[in-house]
Amino acid sequence: MSQPKIRSLKAIEQLHRQLQDDAGKHTTRVLICMTGCRALGAADVAAKFRERLDVLGLADEVAIVHTGCIGLCAKAPVMLIEPDNFLYGGVTPDDVDEIIERTIRNHVPVERLAVVQNGHPQPRIEDVSFYNKQRRLVLENCGRIDPREIDHAIERGTYVTTVKVLA
């Protein structure tokens, strides 16, 4: 989205609210790591998602977001599906239809794609010990936004504080 230059605190706060409203139009976000995961097929997974969502008439409801590293690189390609916070690894284009049907439409995890801990699948990111022991500060938006899109950062409030300090 092409925006005019931000010249005041009021302007960035207004843009922040507008971007939050726009983001709220999607009922689901599929966050797909496009760093190291790209080498193991993440771009093909994203392309398959877009194709299938278009065919099924869900493209306006579901946002496909290319993100920075989500973590758990050993499980690449990795994705996180909001609002359920289901974390999947080792995803291939062949998994897309099942993910759409089970997770996006019915909010049910695909347990075979979930992280396994102590012999049990843990589909929600907050239940995975690798993540629940972390407190992200500087990199809190890593894996949650497209780092190539400044609007994603502004929508999450990243620059509002900076502008307040400068104003």
C-alpha positions in Angstrom: 0.0 0.0 0.0 1.5 3.3 -1.1 1.2 5.8 1.8 2.0 9.5 2.0 5.0 10.5 4.1 4.4 10.4 7.8 4.8 14.0 9.1 3.2 13.8 12.5 2.4 11.6 15.5 -1.3 11.9 14.5 -0.6 10.7 11.0 1.2 7.5 12.1 -1.4 6.8 14.8 -4.1 7.2 12.1 -2.2 4.9 9.7 -1.7 2.4 12.5 -5.4 2.3 13.2 -6.3 2.0 9.5 -3.8 -0.9 9.0 -5.2 -2.7 12.1 -8.7 -2.3 10.7 -7.6 -3.6 7.3 -5.8 -6.6 8.9 -9.0 -7.4 10.9 -10.8 -8.2 7.6 -9.0 -11.5 7.5 -10.4 -14.2 9.8 -7.3 -16.3 9.4 -3.6 -15.6 8.8 -1.3 -18.3 7.5 2.3 -17.3 8.4 4.9 -19.1 6.3 8.6 -18.8 7.1 10.4 -17.6 4.0 14.0 -17.5 5.3 15.7 -20.9 5.5 12.3 -22.7 5.0 12.3 -21.3 1.4 15.1 -23.8 0.5 12.9 -26.7 1.6 9.8 -25.7 -0.4 8.0 -22.9 1.6 7.4 -20.8 -1.6 5.7 -23.8 -3.2 3.5 -24.3 -0.2 2.5 -20.6 -0.2 1.7 -20.8 -3.9 -0.4 -23.8 -3.4 -2.3 -22.1 -0.6 -3.0 -19.1 -2.8 -4.2 -21.3 -5.6 -6.5 -23.4 -3.5 -7.9 -20.4 -1.5 -8.8 -18.7 -4.8 -10.5 -21.8 -6.1 -12.4 -22.2 -2.8 -13.4 -18.5 -2.6 -11.5 -18.0 0.6 -8.8 -15.6 -0.6 -10.5 -12.6 1.0 -10.9 -14.3 4.4 -7.4 -15.8 4.6 -4.1 -13.9 4.5 -1.0 -15.7 3.4 2.0 -13.9 4.9 5.6 -14.5 4.0 7.5 -14.0 7.3 10.9 -14.1 8.8 12.1 -17.1 10.8 9.4 -18.6 13.0 12.0 -20.9 14.6 12.3 -24.7 14.7 14.3 -24.7 11.5 14.8 -28.5 11.8 11.0 -28.8 11.1 11.2 -26.7 7.9 9.1 -25.6 6.2 7.4 -24.1 9.2 4.1 -22.2 9.4 1.9 -20.7 12.1 -1.9 -20.4 11.6 -3.7 -17.6 13.5 -6.0 -17.2 15.3 -5.7 -20.8 16.6 -1.9 -20.6 16.9 -1.3 -24.0 15.3 2.3 -24.5 14.5 3.1 -27.0 11.7 6.4 -28.2 10.4 7.5 -30.3 7.4 4.6 -28.9 5.4 4.4 -29.8 1.7 2.0 -28.6 -1.0 0.2 -32.0 -0.7 -0.8 -30.9 2.9 -2.5 -27.7 1.9 -6.0 -29.1 1.2 -6.1 -30.9 4.5 -4.9 -27.8 6.4 -7.6 -25.7 4.7 -10.3 -28.2 5.5 -9.3 -29.1 9.0 -7.6 -26.0 10.4 -8.9 -23.0 8.5 -12.5 -24.1 8.1 -13.0 -26.2 11.3 -10.2 -25.0 13.7 -8.9 -28.5 14.2 -5.2 -29.2 14.2 -3.5 -31.5 11.8 -1.6 -33.4 14.5 0.8 -35.2 12.1 2.3 -31.8 11.3 2.5 -30.7 14.9 5.6 -30.7 17.1 5.9 -33.8 19.1 7.0 -33.6 22.7 7.2 -36.6 25.1 5.5 -38.7 22.5 2.5 -36.3 22.2 1.7 -33.8 19.4 1.6 -30.2 20.6 -0.2 -28.3 17.9 -0.4 -24.9 19.6 2.8 -22.8 19.6 2.3 -21.7 23.2 2.5 -25.4 24.3 5.8 -26.1 22.6 8.6 -25.8 25.2 11.0 -24.2 22.7 8.7 -21.2 22.5 7.0 -21.0 25.9 10.3 -20.5 27.6 11.1 -17.4 25.5 10.2 -13.8 26.1 10.7 -12.0 22.8 11.5 -8.4 23.0 13.5 -7.1 20.1 12.4 -9.8 17.7 8.7 -10.1 18.9 7.4 -9.6 15.4 9.8 -12.0 13.7 7.7 -14.8 12.2 4.6 -12.7 12.6 5.0 -10.1 9.8 6.4 -9.8 6.3 9.7 -8.0 6.9 9.6 -6.6 3.4 6.3 -4.7 4.1 6.7 -1.6 6.4 2.9 -1.5 6.7 3.0 -4.9 8.5 5.4 -3.3 11.1 3.3 -0.2 11.4 0.1 -2.2 11.9 1.8 -4.0 14.8 2.7 -0.6 16.4 6.4 -0.8 15.7 7.0 2.8 14.7 4.4 4.6 16.8 6.8 4.8 19.8 9.7 6.0 17.6 7.5 8.8 16.2 6.3 9.8 19.7 10.0 10.1 20.9 10.9 12.2 17.8 7.8 14.4 18.1 
